[in-house]
Amino acid sequence: MPKVQCFTSASFSYLDRVRVLGETLHRHHPDWEFTFCLSDIEPEGFVFNLDEEPIDALVRIGELGIPNLDSWMFEHDIVELCTAVKGKMLCRLLEQGAEKVVYIDPDIAIFADLTDIERALDTHNVILTPHQLRPDTSETAIRDNEIGSLKFGIYNLGFVAVSGRPEGRRFAEWWRDRLLSFCFDDVPNGLFTDQKWCDHVPAFFDDVLILRDPGYNVASWNLSQRPIAIDSNGVIRAADSVLRFFHFTKVTWAGEVMLERYCGNRIEVFELMYWYRDQLAQKAPKGLPERWWAFARYESGNPIPPQHRLAYRQDGALRRQFPHPFSSGANSFENFMKERESR
């Protein structure tokens, strides 16, 4: 097994992003094995051939050994589900003997080598990157960035690195268990999928590295303190550091608003954005229906409303009564909800 295992988690709707991540990762780390954890099923007529992808291995959600899988999946929307499997996938790789595991979100591109991360795992058990490294000064930035981190989590879990030593495995198992039970976008109740949990990590675990290099995990929400520049040699920098990877979150709407707000009139960040959009266009999967997700609908073909998932999640009696909630028909959860809503 390669010394470093890297993985991402997504559905087929993010396959274009997974391809960009895979290509840029392999460009800088051909010795790392890159695994795609897939929470989806191919639509009819769509062919996914791993041999033609910049992906070394594929693990489907059904291979992770999650109990009561149908019931558990139904509780989550697409973002929650693709996030909730991260801890289980991390543990799987560690149990298979990985010495070092790096998770990277699918909407990230790698621009320089990550050797410092690989080296740091020799002495640290968990590596996290904070959203912000310096205090903001304007009220708008404080509200967007610092208060945003208080709501959504101090650390950006688009990246985490874990060693295979006992303390790293203890973190992985703790995070796995929390995500299996509580990986929901429920900010009013203190949850934001996987991120808020990791605010506890520096207190709960030993030898945790908070990576404070501004070249790692650059994104729209920290550009106020990490201006992008391209030097005369073509090296991309964030603040005074080499740009290692950029997190292209929400490249088509909210992310661009934040880029415009905090780019400091620098065009370089938009050059990155145009490059990324071009890469996505080149790598768009052919034959995949728009916004496809196999678990978005009941077997009848009807879309699953968010309120159905929430009702199922909040009521243990419903989960016991309908262990296969995606089913349709006379005695299905779908019909039960229709009847409830018609009263």
KARA-V553290 format. One record per pair of residues at least 12 apart in sequence whose C-alpha atoms are under 10 Angstrom apart, sorted by the first residue. I is the first residue (numbers start at 1). J is the second residue. Records with the same first field share a line. If there is no record, write none. Layout:
BEGIN
I->J + J
END
This chain:
BEGIN
1->32 + 33 + 96 + 97 + 98 + 99
2->31 + 32 + 33 + 97 + 98 + 99 + 100
3->31 + 32 + 33 + 97 + 98 + 99 + 100 + 101 + 118
4->29 + 31 + 32 + 33 + 34 + 98 + 99 + 100 + 101 + 102 + 118 + 121 + 161 + 163
5->31 + 32 + 33 + 34 + 35 + 90 + 93 + 94 + 97 + 98 + 99 + 100 + 101 + 102 + 103 + 161
6->22 + 25 + 32 + 33 + 34 + 35 + 36 + 56 + 90 + 93 + 98 + 100 + 101 + 102 + 103 + 104 + 161
7->22 + 32 + 33 + 34 + 35 + 36 + 37 + 55 + 56 + 57 + 58 + 59 + 86 + 89 + 90 + 93 + 101 + 102 + 103 + 104 + 105 + 106
8->21 + 22 + 34 + 35 + 36 + 37 + 38 + 82 + 83 + 86 + 89 + 90 + 102 + 103 + 104 + 105 + 106 + 107 + 108 + 158 + 159
9->35 + 36 + 37 + 38 + 39 + 59 + 60 + 61 + 79 + 81 + 82 + 83 + 84 + 85 + 86 + 89 + 103 + 104 + 105 + 106
10->36 + 37 + 38 + 39 + 40 + 78 + 79 + 81 + 82 + 83 + 85 + 86 + 105 + 106 + 107
11->36 + 37 + 38 + 39 + 40 + 41 + 42 + 78 + 79 + 81 + 82 + 106 + 291 + 292 + 293 + 294 + 295
12->38 + 39 + 40 + 41 + 42 + 43 + 48 + 285 + 288 + 289 + 291 + 292 + 293 + 294
13->40 + 78 + 284 + 285 + 288 + 289 + 290 + 291 + 292 + 293
14->106 + 107 + 280 + 284 + 285 + 291 + 292
15->36 + 38 + 48 + 53 + 106 + 107 + 280 + 283 + 284 + 285 + 288
16->106 + 107 + 279 + 280 + 281 + 282 + 283 + 284 + 285
17->105 + 106 + 107 + 108 + 109 + 248 + 276 + 277 + 279 + 280 + 281 + 283 + 284
18->35 + 36 + 53 + 54 + 55 + 104 + 105 + 106 + 107 + 108 + 109 + 280 + 283
19->36 + 53 + 54 + 55 + 106 + 107 + 109 + 279 + 280 + 282 + 283 + 284 + 285
20->54 + 106 + 107 + 108 + 109 + 110 + 276 + 279 + 280 + 282 + 283
21->34 + 54 + 55 + 104 + 105 + 106 + 107 + 108 + 109 + 110 + 245
22->34 + 35 + 36 + 53 + 54 + 55 + 56 + 106 + 108 + 109 + 110
23->53 + 54 + 55 + 109 + 110
24->54 + 108 + 109 + 110 + 111 + 112 + 113 + 245
25->54 + 104 + 108 + 109 + 110 + 111 + 112 + 113 + 114 + 245
26->54 + 55 + 56 + 110 + 113
27->110 + 111 + 112 + 113
28->110 + 111 + 112 + 113 + 114 + 115
29->110 + 112 + 113 + 114 + 115
32->56 + 101 + 102
33->55 + 56 + 57 + 101
34->54 + 55 + 56 + 57 + 58 + 102 + 103 + 104
35->54 + 55 + 56 + 57 + 58 + 59 + 89 + 93 + 103
36->50 + 54 + 55 + 56 + 57 + 58 + 59 + 60 + 89 + 106
37->57 + 58 + 59 + 60 + 61 + 63 + 64 + 82 + 85 + 86 + 89
38->58 + 59 + 60 + 61 + 62 + 63 + 82 + 85
39->59 + 60 + 61 + 62 + 73 + 78 + 81 + 82 + 83 + 84 + 85 + 293 + 294 + 295
40->60 + 61 + 62 + 78 + 81 + 82 + 292 + 293 + 294 + 295 + 296
41->60 + 61 + 292 + 293 + 294 + 295
42->288 + 292 + 293 + 294
43->287 + 288 + 289 + 292 + 293 + 294
44->287 + 288 + 289
45->287 + 288
46->285 + 286 + 287 + 288 + 289
47->285 + 286 + 287 + 288
48->285 + 286
59->89
60->89
61->73 + 81 + 82 + 85 + 88 + 89
63->89 + 92
64->85 + 88 + 89 + 91 + 92
65->88 + 92
66->85 + 88 + 180
67->180
68->319 + 323 + 324
69->323 + 324
70->295 + 322 + 323 + 324 + 325 + 326 + 327
71->312 + 313 + 319 + 320 + 322 + 323 + 324 + 325 + 326
72->180 + 181 + 312 + 313 + 319 + 323 + 324 + 325
73->85 + 180 + 295 + 309 + 325 + 326
74->295 + 296 + 297 + 298 + 304 + 308 + 309 + 310 + 312 + 313 + 319 + 323 + 324 + 325 + 326
75->183 + 184 + 306 + 308 + 309 + 310 + 311 + 312 + 313 + 314 + 319 + 325
76->183 + 184 + 185 + 295 + 296 + 306 + 309 + 310 + 312 + 313
77->184 + 185 + 295 + 296 + 304 + 305 + 306 + 309 + 310
78->293 + 294 + 295 + 296
79->183 + 184 + 185 + 193
80->179 + 182 + 183 + 184 + 185 + 192 + 193 + 194
81->179 + 180 + 183 + 184 + 193 + 295
82->183 + 193
83->105 + 157 + 158 + 179 + 180 + 183 + 184 + 193 + 194 + 195
84->175 + 176 + 177 + 178 + 179 + 180 + 181 + 182 + 183 + 184 + 193 + 194
85->176 + 179 + 180 + 183 + 194
86->103 + 172 + 175 + 176 + 179 + 180 + 194
87->103 + 171 + 172 + 173 + 174 + 175 + 176 + 177 + 178 + 179 + 180 + 194
88->172 + 173 + 175 + 176 + 177 + 179 + 180
89->103 + 172 + 176
90->102 + 103 + 161 + 162 + 169 + 172 + 173 + 175 + 176
91->164 + 168 + 169 + 170 + 171 + 172 + 173 + 174 + 175 + 176
92->172
93->164
94->162 + 163 + 164 + 165 + 168 + 169 + 172
95->164 + 169
96->164
97->164
98->162 + 163 + 164 + 165
99->121 + 122 + 162 + 163 + 164 + 165 + 168
100->117 + 118 + 119 + 121 + 122 + 125 + 126 + 161 + 162 + 163 + 164 + 165 + 168
101->118 + 121 + 126 + 160 + 161 + 162 + 163 + 164 + 168
102->117 + 118 + 121 + 126 + 127 + 159 + 160 + 161 + 162 + 163
103->157 + 158 + 159 + 160 + 161 + 162
104->157 + 158 + 159 + 160 + 161 + 217 + 245 + 247
105->156 + 157 + 158 + 159 + 160 + 247 + 248 + 249
106->158 + 247 + 248 + 249
107->158 + 246 + 247 + 248 + 249 + 250 + 251 + 276
108->158 + 159 + 217 + 218 + 219 + 245 + 246 + 247 + 248 + 249 + 276
109->217 + 244 + 245 + 246 + 247 + 248 + 276
110->216 + 217 + 243 + 244 + 245 + 246 + 247
111->215 + 216 + 235 + 236 + 237 + 242 + 243 + 244 + 245 + 246
112->215 + 216 + 235 + 236 + 242 + 243 + 244 + 245
113->242 + 243 + 244 + 245
114->216 + 244 + 245
116->211
117->160 + 161 + 162 + 209 + 211
118->161 + 162 + 163
120->161 + 162 + 163 + 209 + 211
121->161 + 162 + 163 + 164 + 165 + 168 + 207 + 208 + 209
122->163 + 164 + 165
123->163 + 165 + 207 + 208 + 209
124->161 + 162 + 163 + 165 + 167 + 168 + 206 + 207 + 208 + 209 + 210
125->161 + 162 + 163 + 164 + 165 + 166 + 167 + 168 + 169 + 170 + 171 + 205 + 206 + 207 + 208 + 209
126->160 + 161 + 162 + 163 + 164 + 167 + 168 + 169 + 171 + 172 + 201 + 202 + 205 + 206 + 207 + 208 + 209 + 210
127->159 + 160 + 161 + 162 + 163 + 168 + 201 + 202 + 207 + 208 + 209 + 210 + 211
128->154 + 155 + 156 + 157 + 158 + 159 + 160 + 161 + 162 + 198 + 199 + 201 + 202 + 208 + 209 + 210 + 211 + 212
129->154 + 155 + 156 + 157 + 158 + 159 + 160 + 161 + 209 + 210 + 211 + 212 + 213 + 214 + 216 + 217 + 218
130->149 + 153 + 154 + 155 + 156 + 157 + 159 + 199 + 210 + 211 + 212 + 213 + 214 + 216 + 217 + 222
131->145 + 146 + 148 + 149 + 152 + 153 + 154 + 155 + 156 + 157 + 212 + 214 + 216 + 217 + 218 + 219 + 221 + 222
132->145 + 146 + 149 + 154 + 155 + 156 + 212 + 214 + 217 + 218 + 221 + 222 + 223 + 224 + 225 + 226
133->211 + 212 + 213 + 214 + 222 + 225 + 226
134->146 + 212 + 214 + 222 + 224 + 225 + 226
135->224 + 225
136->222 + 224 + 225
137->224
138->224
140->261
141->221 + 222 + 224 + 261 + 262
144->221 + 222 + 258
145->220 + 221 + 222 + 223 + 224
146->221 + 222
148->221
149->195 + 196 + 221
150->190 + 196 + 199
151->187 + 188 + 190 + 191 + 192 + 195 + 196
152->185 + 186 + 187 + 190 + 191 + 192 + 193 + 194 + 195 + 196 + 197 + 199
153->190 + 191 + 192 + 193 + 194 + 195 + 196 + 197 + 198 + 199 + 200
154->195 + 196 + 197 + 198 + 199 + 200
155->195 + 196 + 197 + 198 + 199 + 201 + 210
156->194 + 195 + 196 + 198 + 217 + 218 + 219 + 247
157->193 + 194 + 195 + 196 + 197 + 198 + 217
158->194 + 195 + 217 + 247 + 249
159->216 + 217 + 245 + 247
160->198
161->209
162->208
167->205 + 206 + 207 + 208
168->205 + 206 + 207 + 208
170->205
171->198 + 201 + 204 + 205 + 206
174->197 + 201 + 204
175->194 + 197 + 198 + 201
176->194
178->193 + 194 + 197
179->193 + 194 + 195 + 197
182->194 + 197
183->195 + 196 + 197
213->238 + 239 + 240 + 241 + 242 + 243 + 244
214->226 + 227 + 237 + 238 + 239 + 240 + 241 + 242 + 243 + 244
215->228 + 236 + 237 + 238 + 239 + 240 + 241 + 242 + 243 + 244 + 245 + 246
216->238 + 241 + 242 + 243 + 244 + 245 + 246 + 247
217->243 + 244 + 245 + 246 + 247 + 248
218->238 + 243 + 244 + 245 + 246 + 247 + 248
219->245 + 246 + 247 + 248 + 249 + 255 + 258 + 259 + 269
220->246 + 247 + 248 + 249 + 250 + 251 + 254 + 255 + 256 + 257 + 258 + 259 + 260 + 261 + 262 + 263 + 269
221->247 + 249 + 255 + 258 + 259 + 261 + 262
222->258 + 259 + 262 + 263
223->238 + 239 + 258 + 259 + 260 + 261 + 262 + 263 + 264 + 269
224->239 + 258 + 259 + 261 + 262 + 263 + 264
225->238 + 239 + 262 + 263 + 264
226->238 + 239 + 240 + 241 + 243 + 262 + 263
227->239 + 240 + 262 + 263 + 264 + 265 + 266 + 268 + 269
228->240 + 241 + 242 + 243 + 263 + 264 + 266 + 267 + 268 + 269 + 270 + 272
229->242 + 243 + 266 + 267 + 268 + 269
230->242 + 243 + 268 + 269
236->268 + 269 + 272
237->268
238->269
246->272 + 273
248->272 + 273 + 276 + 277
251->273 + 274 + 276 + 277
252->273 + 277
256->270 + 273
259->273
295->326
296->326
297->326 + 327
298->325 + 326 + 327 + 328 + 332 + 333 + 334
299->325 + 326 + 327 + 328 + 329 + 334
300->326 + 327 + 328 + 329 + 334
301->326 + 328
302->328 + 334
304->326 + 334
307->337
308->325 + 333 + 334 + 337 + 338
309->325
311->337
312->325 + 333 + 337
318->333 + 336
319->333
321->333
322->334 + 336
END
